[in-house]
Structure formats: structure tokens, C-alpha cells
Amino acid sequence: MNEELIEAAELGEKAREFIESDLGKAMIDLAAREVGIAQDKLLTVDAADQKAVRDLQNQAWLGNKFKEWLEEIIDRADGALAIFKQQQEIQ
């Protein structure tokens, strides 16, 4: 159990470092741009073209999820670290 908690905490730290890095910031910015592009296209796409609408919705969804997934990894890491610290205090 402790090994899993440590692994989760380490992964979260890597995600945090990635988000704060130039590469991470650039990737998050690109994902946000994809969302904006998809939203702009959704304003003018033919509503009867279900495939085009669905494709644009998926593009926006994926762009939004990129940062959310990184944040989820960090949140899990914070939780794992808190549990690990609690366990160490009890022992």
C-alpha cells in the first residue's frame, strides 16, 4: 500500500513539474486554443451535419480534458501523500 501511495505522489509531482514547465504551459495553451477553435467553428457549422458537430464537440472536450487529467493526477497525489503522512504518524 505504501509503495502505491509513494508512486502516486511521485507521479503527481511529475505532473506538477510538467504543468509549471515551458513545455507544459505550451501544451496547455495549445489545448486551450483547440477548444477555442472548436467553439468558433461550432457557431457556423451546419447543425444538420451531425458528424461535423460531434467532431467539433469531441475536439473541444479533449482540449478541456487535457489540463483536467493533469490536475486529477496532482489531486490524487496530494491525497496519497496525506494518507502516507497519516500512516507514518500512526506508526
TAKA-V257505 format. One record per residue. SS is DSSP state (h for helix, s for strand, l for the rest). BURIAL is b if it has 24 or more other C-alpha atoms within 12 Angstrom, else e. Layout:
# TAKA-V257505
ss:SS burial:BURIAL
ss:SS burial:BURIAL
This chain:
# TAKA-V257505
ss:l burial:e
ss:h burial:e
ss:h burial:e
ss:h burial:e
ss:h burial:b
ss:h burial:e
ss:h burial:e
ss:h burial:b
ss:h burial:b
ss:h burial:e
ss:h burial:b
ss:h burial:b
ss:h burial:b
ss:h burial:e
ss:h burial:b
ss:h burial:b
ss:h burial:e
ss:h burial:e
ss:h burial:b
ss:h burial:e
ss:l burial:e
ss:h burial:e
ss:h burial:e
ss:h burial:e
ss:h burial:e
ss:h burial:e
ss:h burial:e
ss:h burial:b
ss:h burial:e
ss:h burial:e
ss:h burial:b
ss:h burial:b
ss:h burial:e
ss:h burial:b
ss:h burial:b
ss:h burial:e
ss:h burial:e
ss:h burial:b
ss:h burial:b
ss:h burial:e
ss:h burial:e
ss:h burial:b
ss:h burial:e
ss:h burial:e
ss:l burial:e
ss:l burial:e
ss:l burial:e
ss:l burial:e
ss:l burial:e
ss:h burial:e
ss:h burial:e
ss:h burial:e
ss:h burial:e
ss:h burial:e
ss:h burial:e
ss:h burial:b
ss:h burial:b
ss:h burial:e
ss:h burial:b
ss:h burial:b
ss:h burial:e
ss:h burial:e
ss:h burial:b
ss:h burial:b
ss:h burial:e
ss:h burial:b
ss:h burial:b
ss:h burial:e
ss:h burial:e
ss:h burial:b
ss:h burial:b
ss:h burial:e
ss:h burial:b
ss:h burial:b
ss:h burial:e
ss:h burial:b
ss:h burial:b
ss:h burial:b
ss:h burial:e
ss:h burial:b
ss:h burial:b
ss:h burial:e
ss:h burial:e
ss:h burial:e
ss:h burial:e
ss:h burial:e
ss:h burial:e
ss:h burial:e
ss:h burial:e
ss:h burial:e
ss:l burial:e
